[in-house]
Amino acid sequence: MPRQPRLDLPGVPQHLVQRGNDRQRCFFAEIDRIRYLQDLRELSRKLDIAVHAYVLMSNHVHLLVTSQRTGAISTLMQSMGRRYVRYINDRYARTGTLWEGRYKSCPVQDETYLLRCYRYIELNPVRAGMVADPADYRWSSHAGNALGMADALIQPHPRYTAIATSEARAAIYRRFVLDAIEPSETESIRLTLQRQHALGDNHFRDAIARQLGRRAGPAERVGRPLQASGTSRKTAL
């Protein structure tokens, strides 16, 4: 079966994840993460792609990016993949692949969905039990977005800059990240990315579907009405 084209529209942010092959490590030392971020900065600038948020975990990477040109994000990820695999294989005298197939992606609606995606990405090390506070994890955009520290890779999205004036923005965003989060929010973002649907409301998904001529969310369930409780029925899986 041919692979579905990505939900890729100019100016629409995308949440990306790329995992190590068979969930194995893709970063082995501090210098590897430094190299990855240097390459990401160079290539994203070359392709005019804004990186808003990121986290480098031991065996996968999350990015939140926006491009004004269709196909540029795919070019970025392909170039990053080839360049980084070549670096790792040379450095550690290994051969073969490093990444698990194609990266996954989903468009993200502006407004509240975008900032929730920022937060989801930067809280990855906390959910993984690596740190208690995202500020204690060096390899993410949290220090730049929430603590006001310089990060040459980050280009803030207008929705982020609209939070407040530059003096107050980081502190307000930091409180937002540390707020209690409903488990359903985290699960929704995770599943949407896994299924490569659009993260947003029905209006957003419908707009993408109209422009691209394909579904941008779950298929509507079609079938006979559910029977009353206590009666047998077959369930489509």
C-alpha positions as CSV (number, residue, x, y, z in Angstrom):
1,M,0.0,0.0,0.0
2,P,1.5,3.4,-1.0
3,R,2.3,5.7,1.9
4,Q,-0.1,8.6,2.6
5,P,1.4,12.0,1.8
6,R,2.0,14.1,4.9
7,L,-0.4,16.8,6.1
8,D,1.8,19.6,5.1
9,L,0.6,23.2,4.6
10,P,2.7,26.4,4.4
11,G,2.6,28.4,7.6
12,V,1.0,25.7,9.7
13,P,3.2,24.5,12.6
14,Q,4.1,20.8,12.7
15,H,4.9,18.6,15.7
16,L,7.5,16.0,14.7
17,V,9.0,12.9,16.4
18,Q,11.9,10.7,15.2
19,R,12.8,7.6,17.1
20,G,15.9,5.5,17.3
21,N,15.6,2.2,15.4
22,D,13.9,-0.4,17.6
23,R,13.7,2.3,20.4
24,Q,17.5,2.1,20.8
25,R,19.7,5.1,21.7
26,C,20.5,7.7,19.2
27,F,22.6,9.9,21.5
28,F,25.6,8.3,23.2
29,A,27.5,11.3,24.6
30,E,27.1,15.0,25.2
31,I,28.9,15.8,22.0
32,D,26.3,14.0,20.0
33,R,23.6,16.2,21.2
34,I,25.7,19.3,20.6
35,R,26.3,18.1,17.0
36,Y,22.6,17.4,16.4
37,L,21.6,20.8,17.6
38,Q,24.3,22.5,15.5
39,D,23.2,20.7,12.4
40,L,19.5,21.4,13.1
41,R,20.3,25.1,13.5
42,E,22.3,25.2,10.3
43,L,19.8,23.3,8.1
44,S,16.7,25.0,9.5
45,R,18.1,28.4,8.8
46,K,19.2,27.3,5.3
47,L,15.6,26.0,4.6
48,D,13.9,29.0,6.3
49,I,12.2,26.8,8.9
50,A,11.4,28.2,12.4
51,V,12.1,25.9,15.3
52,H,9.8,26.8,18.2
53,A,10.4,24.0,20.7
54,Y,12.5,20.8,20.9
55,V,13.7,18.1,23.2
56,L,16.5,15.5,22.6
57,M,15.8,12.4,24.6
58,S,18.1,9.4,24.7
59,N,16.3,7.5,21.9
60,H,14.1,10.0,20.2
61,V,13.6,13.7,19.3
62,H,10.6,16.0,19.4
63,L,10.5,19.2,17.4
64,L,7.8,21.9,16.8
65,V,8.5,23.8,13.6
66,T,6.9,26.0,11.0
67,S,7.8,26.3,7.3
68,Q,6.4,28.7,4.7
69,R,7.1,26.2,2.0
70,T,5.5,22.8,1.4
71,G,8.0,20.0,1.5
72,A,10.7,21.9,3.3
73,I,10.2,20.1,6.6
74,S,10.6,16.7,4.9
75,T,13.8,18.0,3.3
76,L,15.0,19.1,6.7
77,M,14.4,15.7,8.3
78,Q,15.9,13.8,5.5
79,S,19.0,15.9,5.5
80,M,19.3,15.8,9.3
81,G,18.9,12.0,9.2
82,R,21.6,11.4,6.6
83,R,24.0,13.9,8.2
84,Y,23.6,12.7,11.7
85,V,23.7,8.9,10.9
86,R,27.0,9.5,8.9
87,Y,28.4,11.3,11.9
88,I,27.4,8.6,14.4
89,N,28.6,5.8,12.2
90,D,32.0,7.5,11.7
91,R,32.4,8.4,15.4
92,Y,31.5,5.0,16.8
93,A,32.7,2.8,14.0
94,R,29.3,1.4,13.4
95,T,27.2,0.7,10.2
96,G,23.6,0.6,9.3
97,T,20.6,2.6,10.1
98,L,20.0,4.7,13.3
99,W,16.4,5.9,12.9
100,E,13.2,3.9,13.0
101,G,11.8,4.5,9.5
102,R,10.1,7.8,8.6
103,Y,9.6,10.5,11.2
104,K,6.0,11.1,12.3
105,S,4.3,14.5,12.0
106,C,1.1,16.3,12.6
107,P,-0.1,19.9,11.9
108,V,-0.9,21.9,15.0
109,Q,-3.6,24.6,15.3
110,D,-2.6,28.0,16.7
111,E,-4.3,29.3,19.8
112,T,-4.3,27.0,22.8
113,Y,-3.2,23.8,20.9
114,L,0.1,25.3,19.9
115,L,1.2,26.2,23.5
116,R,0.0,22.8,24.8
117,C,2.3,21.2,22.2
118,Y,5.2,23.4,23.4
119,R,4.5,22.2,26.9
120,Y,4.2,18.6,25.9
121,I,7.6,18.6,24.2
122,E,9.4,20.3,27.1
123,L,7.9,18.1,29.7
124,N,9.1,14.9,28.1
125,P,12.1,14.5,30.5
126,V,9.7,14.9,33.4
127,R,7.3,12.3,32.2
128,A,10.2,9.9,31.6
129,G,11.3,10.4,35.2
130,M,14.7,11.9,34.3
131,V,14.2,15.1,36.1
132,A,11.5,16.6,38.4
133,D,11.6,20.0,36.7
134,P,12.1,20.7,33.0
135,A,14.5,23.4,33.9
136,D,16.9,20.7,35.1
137,Y,17.1,19.1,31.6
138,R,19.7,20.8,29.4
139,W,18.7,19.3,26.1
140,S,15.4,21.1,25.4
141,S,14.0,24.5,24.5
142,H,12.6,25.1,28.0
143,A,15.5,27.3,29.2
144,G,15.0,29.5,26.2
145,N,11.2,29.6,26.3
146,A,10.6,29.6,30.1
147,L,13.7,31.0,31.7
148,G,14.7,33.7,29.1
149,M,18.1,32.2,28.4
150,A,19.7,32.6,25.0
151,D,19.1,29.8,22.6
152,A,20.2,30.5,19.0
153,L,18.1,27.6,17.7
154,I,14.7,28.9,18.8
155,Q,12.5,31.2,16.8
156,P,9.4,32.0,18.8
157,H,6.0,31.5,17.2
158,P,3.7,34.6,17.2
159,R,1.3,32.7,19.5
160,Y,4.1,32.4,22.0
161,T,5.2,36.1,21.7
162,A,1.6,37.2,22.1
163,I,1.5,35.7,25.7
164,A,2.8,39.0,27.1
165,T,5.5,41.7,26.8
166,S,9.0,40.3,26.4
167,E,9.8,41.1,30.1
168,A,6.9,39.0,31.4
169,R,6.5,36.4,28.7
170,A,9.0,33.7,29.9
171,A,7.7,33.7,33.5
172,I,4.1,33.4,32.4
173,Y,5.0,30.6,30.0
174,R,7.0,28.8,32.8
175,R,3.9,28.9,35.1
176,F,1.8,27.5,32.2
177,V,4.3,24.6,31.7
178,L,4.3,23.8,35.5
179,D,0.5,23.9,35.8
180,A,-1.3,20.7,36.6
181,I,-2.2,19.0,33.3
182,E,-5.1,16.7,32.6
183,P,-3.9,13.2,31.5
184,S,-6.3,13.4,28.6
185,E,-4.4,16.3,27.1
186,T,-1.1,14.4,27.1
187,E,-2.8,11.3,25.7
188,S,-4.6,13.3,23.0
189,I,-1.3,14.9,21.8
190,R,0.5,11.5,21.9
191,L,-2.2,9.7,19.9
192,T,-2.6,12.5,17.4
193,L,1.1,12.4,16.6
194,Q,1.2,8.6,16.5
195,R,-1.7,8.5,14.0
196,Q,-0.4,11.6,12.1
197,H,-3.7,13.4,12.4
198,A,-4.1,17.2,12.8
199,L,-4.0,18.5,16.4
200,G,-6.8,20.9,16.7
201,D,-10.6,21.3,16.7
202,N,-12.9,19.9,14.0
203,H,-13.0,23.2,12.1
204,F,-9.2,23.1,11.8
205,R,-9.2,19.5,10.7
206,D,-12.0,20.1,8.2
207,A,-10.1,23.1,6.7
208,I,-7.0,21.0,6.2
209,A,-9.0,18.2,4.7
210,R,-10.6,20.6,2.2
211,Q,-7.2,22.0,1.1
212,L,-5.4,18.6,0.8
213,G,-8.4,16.5,-0.3
214,R,-7.9,13.8,2.4
215,R,-8.9,13.2,6.0
216,A,-7.0,15.0,8.7
217,G,-8.5,13.2,11.7
218,P,-10.2,10.0,12.7
219,A,-12.7,8.4,10.3
220,E,-16.3,8.8,11.3
221,R,-17.6,5.5,12.6
222,V,-20.3,4.1,10.3
223,G,-22.6,1.2,11.2
224,R,-25.7,0.1,12.9
225,P,-26.6,1.8,16.2
226,L,-25.3,0.2,19.4
227,Q,-27.7,-2.2,20.9
228,A,-29.0,-1.9,24.4
229,S,-26.7,-3.0,27.3
230,G,-26.8,-6.7,28.0
231,T,-27.4,-7.8,24.3
232,S,-24.6,-9.3,22.3
233,R,-23.0,-7.5,19.4
234,K,-19.9,-7.7,17.2
235,T,-17.4,-4.9,17.5
236,A,-15.4,-3.7,14.6
237,L,-11.7,-3.3,15.4
